[in-house]
Amino acid sequence: MLKLNYGRSMTETEFLNPQILQETIQKKVKDGATYVDAVLDFCDEVDMEYEELAKLLSDNLRQKLRDEYVDSGYLRVESSLPI
């Protein structure tokens, strides 16, 4: 049984659910964490590799992470004109 800081105990198969992952990340963000920090904290809490977690991220969460990286300057966006 895994015990997360947000008052929810879950079995190993439950935390692999993308919906529960997204809810947990959103709770951490509401409490003041960035999306990047929330994802990294989640990985540490459940002892999961970042690469494994990436498979469970929703498109919406991926976009929020990408936007956060772009806004912070860690990811550069190349712009191009359609030809």
C-alpha positions in Angstrom: 0.0 0.0 0.0 1.4 3.4 -1.0 0.6 6.4 1.2 0.7 9.8 -0.5 0.9 13.1 1.3 -2.6 14.0 0.2 -4.5 11.7 2.5 -5.0 8.9 -0.1 -3.7 5.4 0.3 -3.6 3.4 -2.9 -2.5 0.1 -4.1 0.2 -0.1 -6.8 -2.3 -0.8 -9.5 -4.4 2.2 -8.5 -1.6 4.8 -8.7 -0.9 3.7 -12.3 -4.2 5.1 -13.3 -3.6 8.3 -15.4 -6.7 9.9 -13.9 -5.5 9.5 -10.3 -2.0 10.7 -11.4 -3.5 13.9 -12.8 -5.7 14.5 -9.7 -2.6 14.1 -7.5 -0.5 16.5 -9.6 -3.3 19.1 -9.7 -3.6 19.0 -5.9 0.1 19.6 -5.6 -0.1 22.5 -8.0 -3.1 24.0 -6.1 -0.9 23.9 -3.0 1.7 26.0 -4.7 4.0 23.6 -6.5 4.9 24.0 -10.1 3.9 21.3 -12.5 7.5 20.2 -12.9 8.0 20.0 -9.1 4.7 18.2 -8.6 5.6 15.5 -11.1 9.1 15.1 -9.7 7.7 14.9 -6.1 5.2 12.3 -7.2 7.9 10.2 -8.7 9.9 10.4 -5.5 6.9 9.6 -3.3 6.0 6.4 -5.3 9.6 5.5 -6.2 8.9 5.6 -9.9 11.3 6.5 -12.7 10.5 9.7 -14.6 10.5 7.8 -17.9 7.8 5.4 -16.7 5.6 8.3 -15.4 5.9 10.0 -18.8 3.8 7.2 -20.3 0.9 8.0 -18.0 0.8 11.7 -18.6 -2.3 13.1 -20.3 -2.0 15.4 -23.3 -3.3 18.3 -21.1 -0.7 17.7 -18.4 2.1 17.3 -21.0 1.1 20.7 -22.5 1.1 22.4 -19.1 4.6 21.0 -18.4 5.8 22.1 -21.8 4.4 25.6 -21.3 6.0 25.8 -17.9 9.4 24.9 -19.4 9.0 27.4 -22.2 8.0 30.2 -19.8 10.9 29.5 -17.5 13.4 29.5 -20.5 14.4 25.9 -20.2 12.9 24.9 -23.5 13.2 27.1 -26.6 10.4 27.1 -29.1 11.5 27.3 -32.7 9.1 29.3 -34.9 8.8 28.8 -38.5 6.6 30.2 -41.3 4.3 27.8 -43.1 5.4 27.4 -46.7 
